Amino acid sequence: MVFETVKKMIAKQLKVDEAAITESSRLVEDLKADSANVMVMIMDLEDNYGITVEDDQIMKLKTVGDVVKYIEAHQ
């Protein structure tokens, strides 16, 4: 399941409890990601899923659910 994989990656990178991450968790406001965290996360996701996230799409990925939906749509 994409959500479980994304959740594990985010928890590891941002050092937050996996249990605290839901699809509605906001990357910046709730999980305290900064722009560097987001860029590393995007690169990891691109490598993991063999996709490319366009720069103009990155700013639209506000929640964990947004990230999951993007991956599912582009796999």
PDB file of N, CA, C and O in Angstrom:
ATOM      1  N   MET A   1       0.843  -1.190   0.000  1.00  0.00           N
ATOM      2  CA  MET A   1       0.000   0.000   0.000  1.00  0.00           C
ATOM      3  C   MET A   1       0.885   1.248   0.000  1.00  0.00           C
ATOM      4  O   MET A   1       1.799   1.367   0.815  1.00  0.00           O
ATOM      5  N   VAL A   2       0.613   2.158  -0.899  1.00  0.00           N
ATOM      6  CA  VAL A   2       1.427   3.363  -1.059  1.00  0.00           C
ATOM      7  C   VAL A   2       1.463   4.170   0.245  1.00  0.00           C
ATOM      8  O   VAL A   2       2.524   4.648   0.644  1.00  0.00           O
ATOM      9  N   PHE A   3       0.318   4.321   0.906  1.00  0.00           N
ATOM     10  CA  PHE A   3       0.275   5.127   2.120  1.00  0.00           C
ATOM     11  C   PHE A   3       1.242   4.600   3.177  1.00  0.00           C
ATOM     12  O   PHE A   3       1.947   5.385   3.812  1.00  0.00           O
ATOM     13  N   GLU A   4       1.285   3.291   3.373  1.00  0.00           N
ATOM     14  CA  GLU A   4       2.174   2.711   4.395  1.00  0.00           C
ATOM     15  C   GLU A   4       3.635   3.003   4.088  1.00  0.00           C
ATOM     16  O   GLU A   4       4.412   3.338   4.982  1.00  0.00           O
ATOM     17  N   THR A   5       4.004   2.875   2.819  1.00  0.00           N
ATOM     18  CA  THR A   5       5.385   3.141   2.413  1.00  0.00           C
ATOM     19  C   THR A   5       5.732   4.613   2.613  1.00  0.00           C
ATOM     20  O   THR A   5       6.787   4.939   3.157  1.00  0.00           O
ATOM     21  N   VAL A   6       4.847   5.493   2.174  1.00  0.00           N
ATOM     22  CA  VAL A   6       5.071   6.938   2.316  1.00  0.00           C
ATOM     23  C   VAL A   6       5.153   7.305   3.793  1.00  0.00           C
ATOM     24  O   VAL A   6       6.005   8.099   4.192  1.00  0.00           O
ATOM     25  N   LYS A   7       4.280   6.738   4.594  1.00  0.00           N
ATOM     26  CA  LYS A   7       4.259   7.025   6.032  1.00  0.00           C
ATOM     27  C   LYS A   7       5.593   6.634   6.683  1.00  0.00           C
ATOM     28  O   LYS A   7       6.141   7.383   7.492  1.00  0.00           O
ATOM     29  N   LYS A   8       6.100   5.466   6.322  1.00  0.00           N
ATOM     30  CA  LYS A   8       7.385   5.015   6.882  1.00  0.00           C
ATOM     31  C   LYS A   8       8.522   5.957   6.480  1.00  0.00           C
ATOM     32  O   LYS A   8       9.369   6.306   7.303  1.00  0.00           O
ATOM     33  N   MET A   9       8.534   6.362   5.212  1.00  0.00           N
ATOM     34  CA  MET A   9       9.582   7.262   4.717  1.00  0.00           C
ATOM     35  C   MET A   9       9.524   8.606   5.442  1.00  0.00           C
ATOM     36  O   MET A   9      10.554   9.149   5.841  1.00  0.00           O
ATOM     37  N   ILE A  10       8.322   9.133   5.608  1.00  0.00           N
ATOM     38  CA  ILE A  10       8.160  10.429   6.267  1.00  0.00           C
ATOM     39  C   ILE A  10       8.562  10.332   7.738  1.00  0.00           C
ATOM     40  O   ILE A  10       9.256  11.208   8.255  1.00  0.00           O
ATOM     41  N   ALA A  11       8.132   9.284   8.399  1.00  0.00           N
ATOM     42  CA  ALA A  11       8.456   9.102   9.818  1.00  0.00           C
ATOM     43  C   ALA A  11       9.959   9.041  10.015  1.00  0.00           C
ATOM     44  O   ALA A  11      10.497   9.653  10.937  1.00  0.00           O
ATOM     45  N   LYS A  12      10.635   8.300   9.146  1.00  0.00           N
ATOM     46  CA  LYS A  12      12.089   8.161   9.257  1.00  0.00           C
ATOM     47  C   LYS A  12      12.788   9.492   8.989  1.00  0.00           C
ATOM     48  O   LYS A  12      13.680   9.894   9.736  1.00  0.00           O
ATOM     49  N   GLN A  13      12.382  10.165   7.931  1.00  0.00           N
ATOM     50  CA  GLN A  13      13.054  11.404   7.555  1.00  0.00           C
ATOM     51  C   GLN A  13      12.788  12.539   8.540  1.00  0.00           C
ATOM     52  O   GLN A  13      13.705  13.282   8.892  1.00  0.00           O
ATOM     53  N   LEU A  14      11.549  12.675   8.984  1.00  0.00           N
ATOM     54  CA  LEU A  14      11.196  13.800   9.847  1.00  0.00           C
ATOM     55  C   LEU A  14      11.291  13.451  11.333  1.00  0.00           C
ATOM     56  O   LEU A  14      11.077  14.292  12.207  1.00  0.00           O
ATOM     57  N   LYS A  15      11.623  12.168  11.592  1.00  0.00           N
ATOM     58  CA  LYS A  15      11.750  11.706  12.980  1.00  0.00           C
ATOM     59  C   LYS A  15      10.467  11.962  13.775  1.00  0.00           C
ATOM     60  O   LYS A  15      10.493  12.502  14.881  1.00  0.00           O
ATOM     61  N   VAL A  16       9.356  11.558  13.180  1.00  0.00           N
ATOM     62  CA  VAL A  16       8.067  11.634  13.868  1.00  0.00           C
ATOM     63  C   VAL A  16       7.501  10.222  13.999  1.00  0.00           C
ATOM     64  O   VAL A  16       7.868   9.324  13.242  1.00  0.00           O
ATOM     65  N   ASP A  17       6.620  10.042  14.948  1.00  0.00           N
ATOM     66  CA  ASP A  17       5.997   8.754  15.196  1.00  0.00           C
ATOM     67  C   ASP A  17       5.061   8.405  14.044  1.00  0.00           C
ATOM     68  O   ASP A  17       4.197   9.198  13.671  1.00  0.00           O
ATOM     69  N   GLU A  18       5.244   7.205  13.481  1.00  0.00           N
ATOM     70  CA  GLU A  18       4.376   6.776  12.385  1.00  0.00           C
ATOM     71  C   GLU A  18       2.898   6.869  12.752  1.00  0.00           C
ATOM     72  O   GLU A  18       2.059   7.191  11.911  1.00  0.00           O
ATOM     73  N   ALA A  19       2.593   6.586  14.003  1.00  0.00           N
ATOM     74  CA  ALA A  19       1.199   6.598  14.446  1.00  0.00           C
ATOM     75  C   ALA A  19       0.586   7.997  14.350  1.00  0.00           C
ATOM     76  O   ALA A  19      -0.636   8.139  14.297  1.00  0.00           O
ATOM     77  N   ALA A  20       1.428   9.021  14.328  1.00  0.00           N
ATOM     78  CA  ALA A  20       0.942  10.401  14.265  1.00  0.00           C
ATOM     79  C   ALA A  20       0.667  10.851  12.825  1.00  0.00           C
ATOM     80  O   ALA A  20       0.135  11.939  12.605  1.00  0.00           O
ATOM     81  N   ILE A  21       1.025  10.021  11.858  1.00  0.00           N
ATOM     82  CA  ILE A  21       0.892  10.405  10.452  1.00  0.00           C
ATOM     83  C   ILE A  21      -0.385   9.801   9.862  1.00  0.00           C
ATOM     84  O   ILE A  21      -0.582   8.586   9.872  1.00  0.00           O
ATOM     85  N   THR A  22      -1.242  10.682   9.351  1.00  0.00           N
ATOM     86  CA  THR A  22      -2.459  10.233   8.672  1.00  0.00           C
ATOM     87  C   THR A  22      -2.447  10.831   7.264  1.00  0.00           C
ATOM     88  O   THR A  22      -1.588  11.649   6.935  1.00  0.00           O
ATOM     89  N   GLU A  23      -3.404  10.416   6.443  1.00  0.00           N
ATOM     90  CA  GLU A  23      -3.454  10.975   5.093  1.00  0.00           C
ATOM     91  C   GLU A  23      -3.770  12.461   5.120  1.00  0.00           C
ATOM     92  O   GLU A  23      -3.439  13.177   4.174  1.00  0.00           O
ATOM     93  N   SER A  24      -4.403  12.939   6.185  1.00  0.00           N
ATOM     94  CA  SER A  24      -4.729  14.367   6.264  1.00  0.00           C
ATOM     95  C   SER A  24      -3.642  15.186   6.955  1.00  0.00           C
ATOM     96  O   SER A  24      -3.774  16.404   7.079  1.00  0.00           O
ATOM     97  N   SER A  25      -2.562  14.532   7.410  1.00  0.00           N
ATOM     98  CA  SER A  25      -1.454  15.272   8.027  1.00  0.00           C
ATOM     99  C   SER A  25      -0.833  16.212   6.997  1.00  0.00           C
ATOM    100  O   SER A  25      -0.498  15.811   5.883  1.00  0.00           O
ATOM    101  N   ARG A  26      -0.689  17.468   7.400  1.00  0.00           N
ATOM    102  CA  ARG A  26      -0.060  18.449   6.514  1.00  0.00           C
ATOM    103  C   ARG A  26       1.451  18.376   6.712  1.00  0.00           C
ATOM    104  O   ARG A  26       1.937  18.391   7.843  1.00  0.00           O
ATOM    105  N   LEU A  27       2.182  18.297   5.618  1.00  0.00           N
ATOM    106  CA  LEU A  27       3.625  18.101   5.681  1.00  0.00           C
ATOM    107  C   LEU A  27       4.331  19.200   6.465  1.00  0.00           C
ATOM    108  O   LEU A  27       5.167  18.912   7.321  1.00  0.00           O
ATOM    109  N   VAL A  28       4.005  20.438   6.182  1.00  0.00           N
ATOM    110  CA  VAL A  28       4.705  21.561   6.819  1.00  0.00           C
ATOM    111  C   VAL A  28       4.091  21.897   8.175  1.00  0.00           C
ATOM    112  O   VAL A  28       4.794  21.941   9.184  1.00  0.00           O
ATOM    113  N   GLU A  29       2.784  22.133   8.198  1.00  0.00           N
ATOM    114  CA  GLU A  29       2.136  22.609   9.419  1.00  0.00           C
ATOM    115  C   GLU A  29       2.093  21.546  10.523  1.00  0.00           C
ATOM    116  O   GLU A  29       2.377  21.847  11.682  1.00  0.00           O
ATOM    117  N   ASP A  30       1.745  20.318  10.171  1.00  0.00           N
ATOM    118  CA  ASP A  30       1.577  19.275  11.190  1.00  0.00           C
ATOM    119  C   ASP A  30       2.856  18.491  11.454  1.00  0.00           C
ATOM    120  O   ASP A  30       3.158  18.161  12.601  1.00  0.00           O
ATOM    121  N   LEU A  31       3.604  18.192  10.402  1.00  0.00           N
ATOM    122  CA  LEU A  31       4.779  17.320  10.548  1.00  0.00           C
ATOM    123  C   LEU A  31       6.086  18.098  10.598  1.00  0.00           C
ATOM    124  O   LEU A  31       7.162  17.515  10.728  1.00  0.00           O
ATOM    125  N   LYS A  32       5.984  19.421  10.492  1.00  0.00           N
ATOM    126  CA  LYS A  32       7.138  20.319  10.639  1.00  0.00           C
ATOM    127  C   LYS A  32       8.236  20.109   9.594  1.00  0.00           C
ATOM    128  O   LYS A  32       9.418  20.307   9.876  1.00  0.00           O
ATOM    129  N   ALA A  33       7.832  19.705   8.382  1.00  0.00           N
ATOM    130  CA  ALA A  33       8.801  19.566   7.290  1.00  0.00           C
ATOM    131  C   ALA A  33       9.180  20.958   6.800  1.00  0.00           C
ATOM    132  O   ALA A  33       8.346  21.862   6.749  1.00  0.00           O
ATOM    133  N   ASP A  34      10.444  21.115   6.443  1.00  0.00           N
ATOM    134  CA  ASP A  34      10.843  22.366   5.799  1.00  0.00           C
ATOM    135  C   ASP A  34      11.106  22.058   4.322  1.00  0.00           C
ATOM    136  O   ASP A  34      10.970  20.914   3.888  1.00  0.00           O
ATOM    137  N   SER A  35      11.477  23.069   3.566  1.00  0.00           N
ATOM    138  CA  SER A  35      11.617  22.846   2.125  1.00  0.00           C
ATOM    139  C   SER A  35      12.694  21.808   1.813  1.00  0.00           C
ATOM    140  O   SER A  35      12.554  21.049   0.854  1.00  0.00           O
ATOM    141  N   ALA A  36      13.762  21.762   2.605  1.00  0.00           N
ATOM    142  CA  ALA A  36      14.806  20.759   2.377  1.00  0.00           C
ATOM    143  C   ALA A  36      14.259  19.359   2.639  1.00  0.00           C
ATOM    144  O   ALA A  36      14.539  18.433   1.878  1.00  0.00           O
ATOM    145  N   ASN A  37      13.476  19.197   3.718  1.00  0.00           N
ATOM    146  CA  ASN A  37      12.857  17.898   4.009  1.00  0.00           C
ATOM    147  C   ASN A  37      11.984  17.457   2.846  1.00  0.00           C
ATOM    148  O   ASN A  37      12.030  16.301   2.426  1.00  0.00           O
ATOM    149  N   VAL A  38      11.192  18.380   2.333  1.00  0.00           N
ATOM    150  CA  VAL A  38      10.268  18.053   1.252  1.00  0.00           C
ATOM    151  C   VAL A  38      11.043  17.623   0.010  1.00  0.00           C
ATOM    152  O   VAL A  38      10.664  16.654  -0.647  1.00  0.00           O
ATOM    153  N   MET A  39      12.120  18.327  -0.319  1.00  0.00           N
ATOM    154  CA  MET A  39      12.907  17.982  -1.505  1.00  0.00           C
ATOM    155  C   MET A  39      13.531  16.591  -1.362  1.00  0.00           C
ATOM    156  O   MET A  39      13.511  15.808  -2.310  1.00  0.00           O
ATOM    157  N   VAL A  40      14.081  16.280  -0.191  1.00  0.00           N
ATOM    158  CA  VAL A  40      14.666  14.956   0.035  1.00  0.00           C
ATOM    159  C   VAL A  40      13.581  13.882  -0.069  1.00  0.00           C
ATOM    160  O   VAL A  40      13.793  12.829  -0.670  1.00  0.00           O
ATOM    161  N   MET A  41      12.426  14.161   0.521  1.00  0.00           N
ATOM    162  CA  MET A  41      11.319  13.210   0.471  1.00  0.00           C
ATOM    163  C   MET A  41      10.897  12.950  -0.984  1.00  0.00           C
ATOM    164  O   MET A  41      10.674  11.803  -1.372  1.00  0.00           O
ATOM    165  N   ILE A  42      10.792  14.015  -1.780  1.00  0.00           N
ATOM    166  CA  ILE A  42      10.403  13.875  -3.183  1.00  0.00           C
ATOM    167  C   ILE A  42      11.436  13.035  -3.937  1.00  0.00           C
ATOM    168  O   ILE A  42      11.070  12.164  -4.726  1.00  0.00           O
ATOM    169  N   MET A  43      12.717  13.292  -3.698  1.00  0.00           N
ATOM    170  CA  MET A  43      13.762  12.526  -4.380  1.00  0.00           C
ATOM    171  C   MET A  43      13.692  11.050  -3.984  1.00  0.00           C
ATOM    172  O   MET A  43      13.842  10.171  -4.833  1.00  0.00           O
ATOM    173  N   ASP A  44      13.466  10.780  -2.708  1.00  0.00           N
ATOM    174  CA  ASP A  44      13.332   9.392  -2.245  1.00  0.00           C
ATOM    175  C   ASP A  44      12.136   8.717  -2.895  1.00  0.00           C
ATOM    176  O   ASP A  44      12.223   7.566  -3.321  1.00  0.00           O
ATOM    177  N   LEU A  45      11.023   9.429  -2.970  1.00  0.00           N
ATOM    178  CA  LEU A  45       9.818   8.865  -3.583  1.00  0.00           C
ATOM    179  C   LEU A  45      10.031   8.604  -5.071  1.00  0.00           C
ATOM    180  O   LEU A  45       9.590   7.584  -5.602  1.00  0.00           O
ATOM    181  N   GLU A  46      10.710   9.534  -5.738  1.00  0.00           N
ATOM    182  CA  GLU A  46      10.993   9.348  -7.161  1.00  0.00           C
ATOM    183  C   GLU A  46      11.827   8.087  -7.379  1.00  0.00           C
ATOM    184  O   GLU A  46      11.548   7.291  -8.275  1.00  0.00           O
ATOM    185  N   ASP A  47      12.860   7.918  -6.541  1.00  0.00           N
ATOM    186  CA  ASP A  47      13.712   6.729  -6.653  1.00  0.00           C
ATOM    187  C   ASP A  47      12.926   5.462  -6.339  1.00  0.00           C
ATOM    188  O   ASP A  47      13.024   4.465  -7.054  1.00  0.00           O
ATOM    189  N   ASN A  48      12.154   5.511  -5.272  1.00  0.00           N
ATOM    190  CA  ASN A  48      11.418   4.342  -4.792  1.00  0.00           C
ATOM    191  C   ASN A  48      10.354   3.883  -5.786  1.00  0.00           C
ATOM    192  O   ASN A  48      10.164   2.684  -5.996  1.00  0.00           O
ATOM    193  N   TYR A  49       9.664   4.844  -6.394  1.00  0.00           N
ATOM    194  CA  TYR A  49       8.539   4.505  -7.267  1.00  0.00           C
ATOM    195  C   TYR A  49       8.846   4.642  -8.755  1.00  0.00           C
ATOM    196  O   TYR A  49       7.993   4.340  -9.590  1.00  0.00           O
ATOM    197  N   GLY A  50      10.060   5.095  -9.100  1.00  0.00           N
ATOM    198  CA  GLY A  50      10.417   5.240 -10.498  1.00  0.00           C
ATOM    199  C   GLY A  50       9.580   6.278 -11.218  1.00  0.00           C
ATOM    200  O   GLY A  50       9.244   6.110 -12.391  1.00  0.00           O
ATOM    201  N   ILE A  51       9.240   7.360 -10.510  1.00  0.00           N
ATOM    202  CA  ILE A  51       8.443   8.434 -11.101  1.00  0.00           C
ATOM    203  C   ILE A  51       9.239   9.734 -11.052  1.00  0.00           C
ATOM    204  O   ILE A  51      10.281   9.813 -10.401  1.00  0.00           O
ATOM    205  N   THR A  52       8.744  10.737 -11.738  1.00  0.00           N
ATOM    206  CA  THR A  52       9.324  12.074 -11.676  1.00  0.00           C
ATOM    207  C   THR A  52       8.228  13.024 -11.225  1.00  0.00           C
ATOM    208  O   THR A  52       7.141  13.055 -11.804  1.00  0.00           O
ATOM    209  N   VAL A  53       8.521  13.800 -10.188  1.00  0.00           N
ATOM    210  CA  VAL A  53       7.563  14.797  -9.708  1.00  0.00           C
ATOM    211  C   VAL A  53       7.984  16.132 -10.291  1.00  0.00           C
ATOM    212  O   VAL A  53       9.073  16.629 -10.003  1.00  0.00           O
ATOM    213  N   GLU A  54       7.125  16.710 -11.108  1.00  0.00           N
ATOM    214  CA  GLU A  54       7.433  17.998 -11.729  1.00  0.00           C
ATOM    215  C   GLU A  54       7.514  19.084 -10.659  1.00  0.00           C
ATOM    216  O   GLU A  54       6.775  19.058  -9.675  1.00  0.00           O
ATOM    217  N   ASP A  55       8.422  20.037 -10.867  1.00  0.00           N
ATOM    218  CA  ASP A  55       8.622  21.106  -9.882  1.00  0.00           C
ATOM    219  C   ASP A  55       7.329  21.847  -9.556  1.00  0.00           C
ATOM    220  O   ASP A  55       7.080  22.193  -8.402  1.00  0.00           O
ATOM    221  N   ASP A  56       6.505  22.091 -10.582  1.00  0.00           N
ATOM    222  CA  ASP A  56       5.282  22.853 -10.323  1.00  0.00           C
ATOM    223  C   ASP A  56       4.259  22.047  -9.529  1.00  0.00           C
ATOM    224  O   ASP A  56       3.304  22.617  -9.000  1.00  0.00           O
ATOM    225  N   GLN A  57       4.443  20.740  -9.437  1.00  0.00           N
ATOM    226  CA  GLN A  57       3.542  19.896  -8.656  1.00  0.00           C
ATOM    227  C   GLN A  57       3.947  19.813  -7.187  1.00  0.00           C
ATOM    228  O   GLN A  57       3.105  19.585  -6.318  1.00  0.00           O
ATOM    229  N   ILE A  58       5.226  19.996  -6.916  1.00  0.00           N
ATOM    230  CA  ILE A  58       5.719  19.835  -5.546  1.00  0.00           C
ATOM    231  C   ILE A  58       4.977  20.742  -4.572  1.00  0.00           C
ATOM    232  O   ILE A  58       4.619  20.314  -3.475  1.00  0.00           O
ATOM    233  N   MET A  59       4.746  21.983  -4.966  1.00  0.00           N
ATOM    234  CA  MET A  59       4.080  22.925  -4.062  1.00  0.00           C
ATOM    235  C   MET A  59       2.612  22.571  -3.831  1.00  0.00           C
ATOM    236  O   MET A  59       2.002  23.052  -2.877  1.00  0.00           O
ATOM    237  N   LYS A  60       2.048  21.741  -4.689  1.00  0.00           N
ATOM    238  CA  LYS A  60       0.652  21.332  -4.535  1.00  0.00           C
ATOM    239  C   LYS A  60       0.501  20.153  -3.572  1.00  0.00           C
ATOM    240  O   LYS A  60      -0.610  19.818  -3.161  1.00  0.00           O
ATOM    241  N   LEU A  61       1.614  19.534  -3.221  1.00  0.00           N
ATOM    242  CA  LEU A  61       1.568  18.375  -2.329  1.00  0.00           C
ATOM    243  C   LEU A  61       1.623  18.869  -0.882  1.00  0.00           C
ATOM    244  O   LEU A  61       2.692  18.971  -0.280  1.00  0.00           O
ATOM    245  N   LYS A  62       0.449  19.169  -0.349  1.00  0.00           N
ATOM    246  CA  LYS A  62       0.362  19.771   0.992  1.00  0.00           C
ATOM    247  C   LYS A  62       0.202  18.737   2.102  1.00  0.00           C
ATOM    248  O   LYS A  62       0.702  18.925   3.211  1.00  0.00           O
ATOM    249  N   THR A  63      -0.502  17.638   1.796  1.00  0.00           N
ATOM    250  CA  THR A  63      -0.766  16.627   2.822  1.00  0.00           C
ATOM    251  C   THR A  63      -0.160  15.287   2.409  1.00  0.00           C
ATOM    252  O   THR A  63       0.223  15.088   1.256  1.00  0.00           O
ATOM    253  N   VAL A  64      -0.083  14.387   3.365  1.00  0.00           N
ATOM    254  CA  VAL A  64       0.395  13.034   3.070  1.00  0.00           C
ATOM    255  C   VAL A  64      -0.509  12.401   2.013  1.00  0.00           C
ATOM    256  O   VAL A  64      -0.027  11.721   1.108  1.00  0.00           O
ATOM    257  N   GLY A  65      -1.818  12.624   2.126  1.00  0.00           N
ATOM    258  CA  GLY A  65      -2.767  12.101   1.146  1.00  0.00           C
ATOM    259  C   GLY A  65      -2.506  12.627  -0.254  1.00  0.00           C
ATOM    260  O   GLY A  65      -2.648  11.890  -1.229  1.00  0.00           O
ATOM    261  N   ASP A  66      -2.124  13.902  -0.366  1.00  0.00           N
ATOM    262  CA  ASP A  66      -1.787  14.480  -1.677  1.00  0.00           C
ATOM    263  C   ASP A  66      -0.623  13.715  -2.306  1.00  0.00           C
ATOM    264  O   ASP A  66      -0.632  13.418  -3.501  1.00  0.00           O
ATOM    265  N   VAL A  67       0.374  13.403  -1.483  1.00  0.00           N
ATOM    266  CA  VAL A  67       1.549  12.675  -1.965  1.00  0.00           C
ATOM    267  C   VAL A  67       1.141  11.277  -2.439  1.00  0.00           C
ATOM    268  O   VAL A  67       1.553  10.827  -3.508  1.00  0.00           O
ATOM    269  N   VAL A  68       0.331  10.603  -1.630  1.00  0.00           N
ATOM    270  CA  VAL A  68      -0.129   9.252  -1.978  1.00  0.00           C
ATOM    271  C   VAL A  68      -0.914   9.263  -3.284  1.00  0.00           C
ATOM    272  O   VAL A  68      -0.689   8.421  -4.153  1.00  0.00           O
ATOM    273  N   LYS A  69      -1.835  10.217  -3.424  1.00  0.00           N
ATOM    274  CA  LYS A  69      -2.641  10.301  -4.646  1.00  0.00           C
ATOM    275  C   LYS A  69      -1.771  10.568  -5.864  1.00  0.00           C
ATOM    276  O   LYS A  69      -2.001  10.003  -6.933  1.00  0.00           O
ATOM    277  N   TYR A  70      -0.766  11.434  -5.702  1.00  0.00           N
ATOM    278  CA  TYR A  70       0.129  11.751  -6.810  1.00  0.00           C
ATOM    279  C   TYR A  70       0.883  10.492  -7.261  1.00  0.00           C
ATOM    280  O   TYR A  70       0.977  10.206  -8.455  1.00  0.00           O
ATOM    281  N   ILE A  71       1.408   9.761  -6.304  1.00  0.00           N
ATOM    282  CA  ILE A  71       2.146   8.535  -6.633  1.00  0.00           C
ATOM    283  C   ILE A  71       1.231   7.536  -7.330  1.00  0.00           C
ATOM    284  O   ILE A  71       1.595   6.965  -8.357  1.00  0.00           O
ATOM    285  N   GLU A  72       0.053   7.329  -6.773  1.00  0.00           N
ATOM    286  CA  GLU A  72      -0.880   6.365  -7.375  1.00  0.00           C
ATOM    287  C   GLU A  72      -1.253   6.750  -8.795  1.00  0.00           C
ATOM    288  O   GLU A  72      -1.432   5.877  -9.644  1.00  0.00           O
ATOM    289  N   ALA A  73      -1.373   8.039  -9.066  1.00  0.00           N
ATOM    290  CA  ALA A  73      -1.762   8.512 -10.392  1.00  0.00           C
ATOM    291  C   ALA A  73      -0.614   8.428 -11.404  1.00  0.00           C
ATOM    292  O   ALA A  73      -0.848   8.408 -12.613  1.00  0.00           O
ATOM    293  N   HIS A  74       0.624   8.380 -10.906  1.00  0.00           N
ATOM    294  CA  HIS A  74       1.778   8.462 -11.821  1.00  0.00           C
ATOM    295  C   HIS A  74       2.622   7.188 -11.858  1.00  0.00           C
ATOM    296  O   HIS A  74       3.674   7.175 -12.497  1.00  0.00           O
ATOM    297  N   GLN A  75       2.198   6.144 -11.207  1.00  0.00           N
ATOM    298  CA  GLN A  75       2.979   4.894 -11.248  1.00  0.00           C
ATOM    299  C   GLN A  75       2.817   4.212 -12.578  1.00  0.00           C
ATOM    300  O   GLN A  75       3.397   3.149 -12.802  1.00  0.00           O
TER     301      GLN A  75
END
